[in-house]
Amino acid sequence: MEAAGDIATGALLGRAVEPRAGEDGHGDAHGICLNCGTALIGEFCHACGQNGHVHKTLGSIGHDLLHGVFHFEGKIWRTVPMLVAHPGSLTRRYVDGERARFVSPLALFLFVVFLMFAALHSLGGSEFDLDRGPATKAEKLARIDGEIGATQAKLARAQARLASGKGDADTRDDITGYKVTLTGLRAARTEVAALAGGPAAETKRDAAVDAIDTGWPALDEGIRKANRNPDLALYKLQASAYKYSWALIPLSVPFVALLFLWRRRFTMYDHAIFVTYSLAFMMLLVTAVTLGMRIGVPGWLYGLAIAFAPPVHLFAQLRGAYGLRWWSALWRTVALLVFSAITLTLFAALLLGMGLME
C-alpha cells in the first residue's frame, strides 16, 4: 500500500506540472467562467484556463484524484516507449514544440523518482525501521549467518544436480551467483564483526571520530551522530536522496552544455530537456533492475543491463536529439559517461553534507 501511495503521489506531482493539452474533453461548456467571468467558448476558459465544468459534490474529490492520475498515466504509455526505444526523437520532438502527446520531462522525472524509491523502499528493504529502531550488531550477525547458511544449502543442492548430470547452463549460472552472494555475505559479516570488536575498540573508534575537525561544526556533529547510530544515518541519507534528487538536473546541464559550446543553435533549454529525459530513463533502469533482482532474474542479465544500457541510451539520445553523426555522438557519449561520474560524486557529497547535518 505504501509503494502504491508513493506511485500515486508521483503521478499527481507530475500532473501538477504537466500541461492538459492532448486530452479528451467532456463536451463544450456554455455560459461564463466562474473564476474570471469570461464568456466560455469551449471546455476551458480561454482567458484564465479554468475548466468550465465545476463539480461541487463529495464524489468529485475522488474523481479529481483518479482523473489526475489516470490522465497523466495515459500520456505515460505514449512517452515511455519513445523514451526507451527512440529517446533522441522524443527529446527533439518535445524541444521543437510537440507537447500534447508526451509527458513533459519534469513531470516524467517526478513520477519516475517516486516510482524508483517506491521500488527500492518496498523491495530493497532497510535495516532501519522507525517502529523498532536500528538492529543490534548481534541481530545483524545472526541474520547474516542465516543467509549464509541458506545460500550454502542452495549451492550444495545446485552442485549435487550438476554432479549427477541433471544440471544445465542455468544451474552453472546459479552456482556462480551463489558463490558471489556468499562472498558478499562473508565480507559483510566480517565488517559487522569488526564493528563489534568490544568496548575497547568502540571507545578507540569513538575517540578518533570525536577528534575529527573539518572546520564545519554542523558537519562534525553530523559525523559524530552517524558514528553513534549508523543505521539512522543511512536512513537520513536515503531520505536526502529522495528529497534532493532534482539537484541532478542543474548539476548535469552545464556538463552537457560544454559538449556543444561551438554549436550556438543548441541552447541551455535543449540541454535541460535532454538531461531530464535521460535521468528519467536511468531511474527507470534502476527500478527495473531492482524489481529484476527481487524476482530472481539471473544476475548476468541485469549485469548486462547496467553495463550497456546507459551508454547505448546516451548514444542514441545524442544522435537523435542533436542530429549528430555516429562519431560525434560516440565521443560525446564517452565524455558524458565521465561527466556522469563527476556529477554523481558531487551529488553524493551533497547528500552526505545535507543528510548528516539534518
C-alpha positions as a Python dict, from the first residue, in 0.01 Angstrom:
ca = {
    (1, 'M'): (0, 0, 0),
    (2, 'E'): (284, 240, 83),
    (3, 'A'): (451, 177, -253),
    (4, 'A'): (119, 232, -432),
    (5, 'G'): (77, 556, -241),
    (6, 'D'): (424, 671, -347),
    (7, 'I'): (348, 596, -711),
    (8, 'A'): (13, 779, -698),
    (9, 'T'): (183, 1076, -530),
    (10, 'G'): (443, 1083, -805),
    (11, 'A'): (173, 1079, -1071),
    (12, 'L'): (-14, 1363, -904),
    (13, 'L'): (303, 1570, -863),
    (14, 'G'): (387, 1506, -1225),
    (15, 'R'): (33, 1605, -1315),
    (16, 'A'): (76, 1932, -1129),
    (17, 'V'): (343, 2044, -1376),
    (18, 'E'): (200, 1868, -1682),
    (19, 'P'): (0, 2059, -1947),
    (20, 'R'): (-352, 1933, -2004),
    (21, 'A'): (-326, 1956, -2381),
    (22, 'G'): (-398, 1648, -2586),
    (23, 'E'): (-673, 1502, -2363),
    (24, 'D'): (-1030, 1419, -2439),
    (25, 'G'): (-1275, 1681, -2322),
    (26, 'H'): (-1619, 1649, -2164),
    (27, 'G'): (-1807, 1838, -2429),
    (28, 'D'): (-1843, 2210, -2489),
    (29, 'A'): (-1920, 2427, -2191),
    (30, 'H'): (-2155, 2727, -2212),
    (31, 'G'): (-2211, 3036, -2004),
    (32, 'I'): (-1941, 3226, -1821),
    (33, 'C'): (-1626, 3125, -1640),
    (34, 'L'): (-1691, 3108, -1266),
    (35, 'N'): (-1334, 3219, -1198),
    (36, 'C'): (-1293, 3533, -1413),
    (37, 'G'): (-1635, 3592, -1572),
    (38, 'T'): (-1521, 3546, -1934),
    (39, 'A'): (-1776, 3403, -2177),
    (40, 'L'): (-1692, 3039, -2244),
    (41, 'I'): (-1627, 2920, -2598),
    (42, 'G'): (-1509, 2566, -2533),
    (43, 'E'): (-1445, 2335, -2243),
    (44, 'F'): (-1181, 2561, -2082),
    (45, 'C'): (-1180, 2937, -2032),
    (46, 'H'): (-954, 3093, -2292),
    (47, 'A'): (-866, 3376, -2053),
    (48, 'C'): (-765, 3200, -1729),
    (49, 'G'): (-767, 2831, -1826),
    (50, 'Q'): (-1019, 2708, -1569),
    (51, 'N'): (-1239, 2414, -1660),
    (52, 'G'): (-1591, 2522, -1748),
    (53, 'H'): (-1737, 2220, -1568),
    (54, 'V'): (-1706, 2276, -1192),
    (55, 'H'): (-1810, 1981, -975),
    (56, 'K'): (-1948, 2051, -628),
    (57, 'T'): (-2007, 1704, -486),
    (58, 'L'): (-1813, 1494, -240),
    (59, 'G'): (-1760, 1230, -508),
    (60, 'S'): (-1590, 1489, -729),
    (61, 'I'): (-1288, 1484, -494),
    (62, 'G'): (-1226, 1118, -576),
    (63, 'H'): (-1298, 1190, -942),
    (64, 'D'): (-1030, 1461, -948),
    (65, 'L'): (-781, 1221, -790),
    (66, 'L'): (-846, 945, -1043),
    (67, 'H'): (-861, 1194, -1330),
    (68, 'G'): (-524, 1338, -1237),
    (69, 'V'): (-355, 1000, -1202),
    (70, 'F'): (-501, 817, -1499),
    (71, 'H'): (-492, 1101, -1749),
    (72, 'F'): (-128, 1152, -1656),
    (73, 'E'): (-60, 781, -1697),
    (74, 'G'): (-240, 786, -2032),
    (75, 'K'): (41, 1001, -2167),
    (76, 'I'): (294, 775, -1994),
    (77, 'W'): (208, 489, -2231),
    (78, 'R'): (300, 708, -2527),
    (79, 'T'): (608, 862, -2369),
    (80, 'V'): (790, 571, -2202),
    (81, 'P'): (816, 352, -2515),
    (82, 'M'): (961, 651, -2701),
    (83, 'L'): (1198, 721, -2411),
    (84, 'V'): (1327, 363, -2420),
    (85, 'A'): (1337, 295, -2794),
    (86, 'H'): (1374, 642, -2952),
    (87, 'P'): (1500, 883, -2683),
    (88, 'G'): (1658, 1122, -2932),
    (89, 'S'): (1339, 1157, -3132),
    (90, 'L'): (1136, 1214, -2815),
    (91, 'T'): (1375, 1484, -2696),
    (92, 'R'): (1389, 1662, -3032),
    (93, 'R'): (1012, 1647, -3088),
    (94, 'Y'): (946, 1792, -2743),
    (95, 'V'): (1203, 2069, -2787),
    (96, 'D'): (1057, 2154, -3129),
    (97, 'G'): (713, 2206, -2974),
    (98, 'E'): (530, 1872, -2994),
    (99, 'R'): (398, 1878, -2637),
    (100, 'A'): (41, 1745, -2638),
    (101, 'R'): (126, 1378, -2698),
    (102, 'F'): (404, 1335, -2444),
    (103, 'V'): (460, 1374, -2072),
    (104, 'S'): (685, 1673, -2010),
    (105, 'P'): (1040, 1592, -1892),
    (106, 'L'): (994, 1739, -1545),
    (107, 'A'): (660, 1565, -1487),
    (108, 'L'): (807, 1233, -1601),
    (109, 'F'): (1114, 1286, -1381),
    (110, 'L'): (899, 1350, -1072),
    (111, 'F'): (688, 1042, -1140),
    (112, 'V'): (989, 816, -1200),
    (113, 'V'): (1164, 941, -884),
    (114, 'F'): (865, 831, -677),
    (115, 'L'): (842, 506, -871),
    (116, 'M'): (1211, 425, -815),
    (117, 'F'): (1210, 499, -445),
    (118, 'A'): (884, 308, -401),
    (119, 'A'): (1052, 4, -557),
    (120, 'L'): (1370, 47, -351),
    (121, 'H'): (1173, 101, -31),
    (122, 'S'): (927, -185, -69),
    (123, 'L'): (1158, -439, -232),
    (124, 'G'): (1506, -333, -131),
    (125, 'G'): (1443, -346, 241),
    (126, 'S'): (1614, -146, 509),
    (127, 'E'): (1782, -234, 831),
    (128, 'F'): (1632, 74, 989),
    (129, 'D'): (1270, 62, 1098),
    (130, 'L'): (1113, 364, 1264),
    (131, 'D'): (890, 139, 1475),
    (132, 'R'): (1158, -81, 1628),
    (133, 'G'): (1477, 120, 1593),
    (134, 'P'): (1803, 4, 1435),
    (135, 'A'): (1902, -361, 1455),
    (136, 'T'): (2174, -450, 1707),
    (137, 'K'): (2507, -589, 1590),
    (138, 'A'): (2415, -930, 1734),
    (139, 'E'): (2088, -931, 1537),
    (140, 'K'): (2273, -837, 1219),
    (141, 'L'): (2527, -1115, 1269),
    (142, 'A'): (2251, -1369, 1334),
    (143, 'R'): (2064, -1263, 1021),
    (144, 'I'): (2377, -1274, 806),
    (145, 'D'): (2464, -1619, 945),
    (146, 'G'): (2117, -1737, 850),
    (147, 'E'): (2153, -1602, 497),
    (148, 'I'): (2496, -1764, 465),
    (149, 'G'): (2354, -2100, 574),
    (150, 'A'): (2060, -2079, 333),
    (151, 'T'): (2287, -1980, 43),
    (152, 'Q'): (2531, -2262, 122),
    (153, 'A'): (2242, -2510, 117),
    (154, 'K'): (2127, -2380, -224),
    (155, 'L'): (2484, -2400, -353),
    (156, 'A'): (2522, -2761, -231),
    (157, 'R'): (2196, -2865, -399),
    (158, 'A'): (2295, -2699, -727),
    (159, 'Q'): (2639, -2862, -720),
    (160, 'A'): (2478, -3201, -650),
    (161, 'R'): (2247, -3160, -950),
    (162, 'L'): (2541, -3070, -1170),
    (163, 'A'): (2749, -3366, -1043),
    (164, 'S'): (2464, -3609, -1108),
    (165, 'G'): (2428, -3490, -1467),
    (166, 'K'): (2089, -3326, -1410),
    (167, 'G'): (2225, -2972, -1425),
    (168, 'D'): (2237, -2740, -1725),
    (169, 'A'): (2365, -2393, -1813),
    (170, 'D'): (2115, -2232, -1576),
    (171, 'T'): (2246, -2450, -1295),
    (172, 'R'): (2601, -2331, -1364),
    (173, 'D'): (2478, -1970, -1359),
    (174, 'D'): (2304, -2038, -1027),
    (175, 'I'): (2626, -2182, -880),
    (176, 'T'): (2819, -1875, -990),
    (177, 'G'): (2555, -1648, -841),
    (178, 'Y'): (2553, -1836, -510),
    (179, 'K'): (2930, -1810, -484),
    (180, 'V'): (2919, -1435, -548),
    (181, 'T'): (2644, -1398, -288),
    (182, 'L'): (2843, -1597, -32),
    (183, 'T'): (3148, -1378, -92),
    (184, 'G'): (2943, -1065, -29),
    (185, 'L'): (2774, -1208, 280),
    (186, 'R'): (3104, -1319, 432),
    (187, 'A'): (3253, -976, 367),
    (188, 'A'): (2952, -814, 531),
    (189, 'R'): (2981, -1047, 830),
    (190, 'T'): (3349, -962, 869),
    (191, 'E'): (3268, -592, 859),
    (192, 'V'): (2987, -619, 1116),
    (193, 'A'): (3201, -842, 1339),
    (194, 'A'): (3483, -588, 1321),
    (195, 'L'): (3246, -314, 1430),
    (196, 'A'): (3151, -533, 1725),
    (197, 'G'): (3511, -553, 1843),
    (198, 'G'): (3430, -494, 2209),
    (199, 'P'): (3414, -186, 2433),
    (200, 'A'): (3782, -103, 2395),
    (201, 'A'): (3763, -98, 2015),
    (202, 'E'): (3445, 110, 2020),
    (203, 'T'): (3597, 358, 2265),
    (204, 'K'): (3904, 396, 2046),
    (205, 'R'): (3692, 447, 1736),
    (206, 'D'): (3466, 699, 1913),
    (207, 'A'): (3771, 896, 2025),
    (208, 'A'): (3905, 906, 1668),
    (209, 'V'): (3569, 1026, 1535),
    (210, 'D'): (3535, 1287, 1809),
    (211, 'A'): (3876, 1424, 1710),
    (212, 'I'): (3760, 1496, 1352),
    (213, 'D'): (3762, 1868, 1274),
    (214, 'T'): (3652, 1965, 924),
    (215, 'G'): (3614, 2331, 1014),
    (216, 'W'): (3238, 2295, 971),
    (217, 'P'): (3083, 2238, 1316),
    (218, 'A'): (2748, 2119, 1183),
    (219, 'L'): (2917, 1856, 965),
    (220, 'D'): (3142, 1745, 1252),
    (221, 'E'): (2839, 1694, 1473),
    (222, 'G'): (2666, 1501, 1195),
    (223, 'I'): (2966, 1268, 1163),
    (224, 'R'): (2961, 1202, 1537),
    (225, 'K'): (2588, 1126, 1527),
    (226, 'A'): (2643, 891, 1233),
    (227, 'N'): (2910, 707, 1429),
    (228, 'R'): (2679, 663, 1726),
    (229, 'N'): (2385, 544, 1514),
    (230, 'P'): (2498, 439, 1162),
    (231, 'D'): (2159, 289, 1068),
    (232, 'L'): (1982, 617, 1140),
    (233, 'A'): (2247, 799, 936),
    (234, 'L'): (2186, 563, 644),
    (235, 'Y'): (1813, 624, 670),
    (236, 'K'): (1872, 1001, 661),
    (237, 'L'): (2094, 965, 354),
    (238, 'Q'): (1819, 769, 178),
    (239, 'A'): (1566, 1038, 270),
    (240, 'S'): (1804, 1308, 142),
    (241, 'A'): (1848, 1124, -188),
    (242, 'Y'): (1469, 1120, -218),
    (243, 'K'): (1431, 1493, -145),
    (244, 'Y'): (1728, 1628, -340),
    (245, 'S'): (1718, 1405, -649),
    (246, 'W'): (1608, 1711, -850),
    (247, 'A'): (1958, 1856, -795),
    (248, 'L'): (2090, 1609, -1051),
    (249, 'I'): (1935, 1824, -1325),
    (250, 'P'): (2119, 2155, -1258),
    (251, 'L'): (2437, 1960, -1178),
    (252, 'S'): (2426, 1781, -1515),
    (253, 'V'): (2316, 2053, -1757),
    (254, 'P'): (2646, 2252, -1757),
    (255, 'F'): (2843, 1939, -1846),
    (256, 'V'): (2619, 1871, -2147),
    (257, 'A'): (2647, 2235, -2250),
    (258, 'L'): (3028, 2202, -2253),
    (259, 'L'): (2998, 1947, -2532),
    (260, 'F'): (2814, 2193, -2758),
    (261, 'L'): (2989, 2524, -2686),
    (262, 'W'): (3059, 2583, -3055),
    (263, 'R'): (2707, 2489, -3167),
    (264, 'R'): (2513, 2801, -3080),
    (265, 'R'): (2181, 2678, -3216),
    (266, 'F'): (2152, 2447, -2915),
    (267, 'T'): (2054, 2638, -2602),
    (268, 'M'): (2052, 2556, -2231),
    (269, 'Y'): (1685, 2472, -2272),
    (270, 'D'): (1771, 2195, -2520),
    (271, 'H'): (2030, 2057, -2278),
    (272, 'A'): (1788, 2070, -1983),
    (273, 'I'): (1527, 1870, -2176),
    (274, 'F'): (1795, 1620, -2281),
    (275, 'V'): (1924, 1578, -1924),
    (276, 'T'): (1582, 1544, -1764),
    (277, 'Y'): (1460, 1277, -2007),
    (278, 'S'): (1795, 1097, -1976),
    (279, 'L'): (1778, 1095, -1595),
    (280, 'A'): (1421, 966, -1612),
    (281, 'F'): (1539, 673, -1822),
    (282, 'M'): (1828, 595, -1585),
    (283, 'M'): (1590, 591, -1290),
    (284, 'L'): (1353, 363, -1481),
    (285, 'L'): (1651, 135, -1539),
    (286, 'V'): (1731, 131, -1165),
    (287, 'T'): (1367, 48, -1093),
    (288, 'A'): (1366, -237, -1347),
    (289, 'V'): (1694, -379, -1214),
    (290, 'T'): (1566, -362, -855),
    (291, 'L'): (1249, -548, -948),
    (292, 'G'): (1451, -799, -1151),
    (293, 'M'): (1683, -871, -860),
    (294, 'R'): (1390, -933, -629),
    (295, 'I'): (1202, -1169, -861),
    (296, 'G'): (1510, -1379, -930),
    (297, 'V'): (1624, -1258, -1272),
    (298, 'P'): (1968, -1409, -1348),
    (299, 'G'): (2249, -1183, -1237),
    (300, 'W'): (2418, -1178, -1577),
    (301, 'L'): (2104, -1030, -1732),
    (302, 'Y'): (2074, -724, -1513),
    (303, 'G'): (2452, -700, -1507),
    (304, 'L'): (2445, -655, -1884),
    (305, 'A'): (2166, -401, -1849),
    (306, 'I'): (2367, -194, -1601),
    (307, 'A'): (2683, -214, -1813),
    (308, 'F'): (2541, -146, -2159),
    (309, 'A'): (2202, 26, -2129),
    (310, 'P'): (2331, 369, -2010),
    (311, 'P'): (2597, 422, -2282),
    (312, 'V'): (2375, 282, -2558),
    (313, 'H'): (2085, 503, -2448),
    (314, 'L'): (2306, 813, -2425),
    (315, 'F'): (2447, 744, -2772),
    (316, 'A'): (2101, 703, -2926),
    (317, 'Q'): (1964, 1011, -2748),
    (318, 'L'): (2259, 1226, -2854),
    (319, 'R'): (2228, 1123, -3218),
    (320, 'G'): (1855, 1183, -3235),
    (321, 'A'): (1828, 1494, -3019),
    (322, 'Y'): (2119, 1684, -3171),
    (323, 'G'): (2133, 1532, -3520),
    (324, 'L'): (2490, 1406, -3476),
    (325, 'R'): (2690, 1168, -3689),
    (326, 'W'): (2790, 844, -3523),
    (327, 'W'): (3148, 955, -3448),
    (328, 'S'): (3037, 1286, -3295),
    (329, 'A'): (2780, 1104, -3085),
    (330, 'L'): (3033, 839, -2981),
    (331, 'W'): (3297, 1070, -2836),
    (332, 'R'): (3031, 1277, -2664),
    (333, 'T'): (2890, 960, -2512),
    (334, 'V'): (3230, 873, -2366),
    (335, 'A'): (3266, 1227, -2234),
    (336, 'L'): (2917, 1219, -2083),
    (337, 'L'): (2995, 893, -1901),
    (338, 'V'): (3296, 1065, -1742),
    (339, 'F'): (3087, 1372, -1662),
    (340, 'S'): (2819, 1146, -1513),
    (341, 'A'): (3071, 1001, -1271),
    (342, 'I'): (3171, 1355, -1168),
    (343, 'T'): (2807, 1457, -1128),
    (344, 'L'): (2728, 1153, -912),
    (345, 'T'): (3032, 1232, -696),
    (346, 'L'): (2911, 1589, -647),
    (347, 'F'): (2561, 1464, -573),
    (348, 'A'): (2694, 1211, -321),
    (349, 'A'): (2888, 1491, -148),
    (350, 'L'): (2569, 1695, -138),
    (351, 'L'): (2379, 1403, 15),
    (352, 'L'): (2648, 1342, 276),
    (353, 'G'): (2650, 1706, 374),
    (354, 'M'): (2272, 1753, 384),
    (355, 'G'): (2196, 1409, 525),
    (356, 'L'): (2446, 1417, 809),
    (357, 'M'): (2366, 1771, 913),
    (358, 'E'): (1990, 1719, 938),
}
